[in-house]
Amino acid sequence: MARQYDNSTLAEKAAKNVPALYNSIGNSYRKQKHFEEAHKYFDKAIAFKPDYSKAYLGKMLIYKDLNDVTNMVNMADKINAISSSSESAKSANSILQTHFLKQANESFEAKRYGEAKKHIENYKKYGEAEAQGLYLAAMIYNETEEFDKAVSDANKGLKATQDKDLIANLYFVLGNAYAGQNKVNEACNAYTNALSGPNGEAAKYQMEEVLKCQ
């Protein structure tokens, strides 16, 4: 009606308020687990304003509840294409990072290292990796014998944390990576910094029995 009567001020307000209203109704249905109805209203918001990222985030949250990872990723990619710095993008990326980090850890513990590598690289794709994620990445790369990547991520992790146990653990995986590269001196130095941490006994064994560190 605003367009019909050439009321640009009212049309501008409608352009903001109508998709927000549809999105609000969609979220209400989503929280009640009425996903089909929720999708309808998110789609109405998108039809009215194709770059309305909050509606894509609402759809992504539905797919999260349904454990539909492919469509979660599709929605996140759409949101990032609209604006990678928006609050919706930050939320979407955080959701995916949490998901992929959990999957990477589960795959690593199950010794499915190729699968774990795929998940950890997806984790790093959707935002800056935290020290704990970099520690897991370095462990995975050691298992897949990609020692250069393990060294890189372990060193990044060391710069990203002040937690003493995590630092010691990062030095331990760094030592493993250097050992894999046959860099004995670097490995011995890294293991030395791991002696006081949770892997201290393993580091000591590597230094005394395997590498014969001086």
Residue pairs with C-beta under 8 A, 6 or more apart in sequence:
1 7
1 10
2 8
2 10
2 11
2 14
3 11
15 48
15 49
18 45
18 48
18 49
19 44
19 45
19 46
19 48
19 49
19 52
19 54
19 55
20 45
20 54
22 41
22 42
22 44
22 45
22 48
22 55
23 41
23 42
23 45
23 52
23 54
23 55
23 58
25 41
26 37
26 38
26 39
26 40
26 41
26 42
26 44
26 45
26 55
26 58
27 38
27 58
28 38
29 35
29 37
29 38
29 41
30 38
30 58
30 61
30 62
30 65
33 65
35 62
35 65
35 66
38 58
38 62
39 59
39 62
42 55
42 56
42 58
42 59
42 62
43 55
45 52
45 54
45 55
46 52
46 55
46 56
51 82
53 78
53 79
53 82
53 83
53 86
53 88
53 89
54 88
56 75
56 78
56 79
56 82
56 88
56 92
57 75
57 79
57 88
57 91
57 92
59 71
59 75
60 71
60 72
60 75
60 76
60 79
60 92
60 95
61 95
63 69
63 71
63 72
63 75
64 72
64 95
64 99
69 99
72 95
72 96
72 99
73 96
75 92
76 89
76 92
76 93
76 95
76 96
76 126
79 86
79 88
79 89
79 92
80 89
80 92
80 93
82 88
82 89
83 89
92 126
93 126
93 127
94 127
96 122
96 123
96 126
97 123
97 126
97 127
97 133
100 119
100 120
100 122
100 123
100 126
101 119
101 120
101 123
101 133
101 136
103 119
104 116
104 119
104 120
104 123
104 136
104 137
104 140
105 116
105 136
107 113
107 115
107 116
107 119
108 116
108 136
108 139
108 140
108 143
111 143
113 140
113 143
113 144
114 144
116 140
116 143
117 140
117 141
117 144
120 133
120 136
120 137
120 140
123 129
123 133
123 137
124 133
124 137
129 137
129 153
129 156
129 160
130 160
131 157
131 158
131 160
131 161
131 163
131 166
131 170
132 157
132 161
132 166
134 153
134 154
134 156
134 157
134 160
134 170
135 153
135 154
135 157
135 166
135 169
135 170
135 173
137 149
137 150
137 153
138 149
138 150
138 151
138 153
138 154
138 157
138 170
138 173
138 174
138 177
139 150
139 173
141 147
141 149
141 150
141 153
141 177
142 150
142 173
142 176
142 177
142 180
145 180
147 177
147 178
147 180
147 181
148 181
150 173
150 174
150 176
150 177
150 180
151 174
151 177
151 178
151 181
154 170
154 171
154 173
154 174
154 177
155 174
157 166
157 170
158 167
158 170
158 171
158 174
161 167
161 170
164 196
164 197
165 197
165 198
167 193
167 197
168 193
168 194
168 195
168 196
168 197
168 198
168 199
168 200
169 194
169 197
169 198
169 199
171 190
171 191
171 192
171 193
171 194
171 197
171 203
172 190
172 191
172 194
172 197
172 199
172 202
172 203
174 190
175 187
175 188
175 190
175 191
175 194
175 203
175 206
176 187
176 206
178 184
178 186
178 187
178 190
179 187
179 206
179 210
179 211
184 211
184 213
187 206
187 211
187 213
188 207
188 211
188 213
188 214
191 203
191 204
191 206
191 207
191 211
191 213
192 203
192 207
192 213
194 200
194 203
195 203
195 204
197 203
207 213
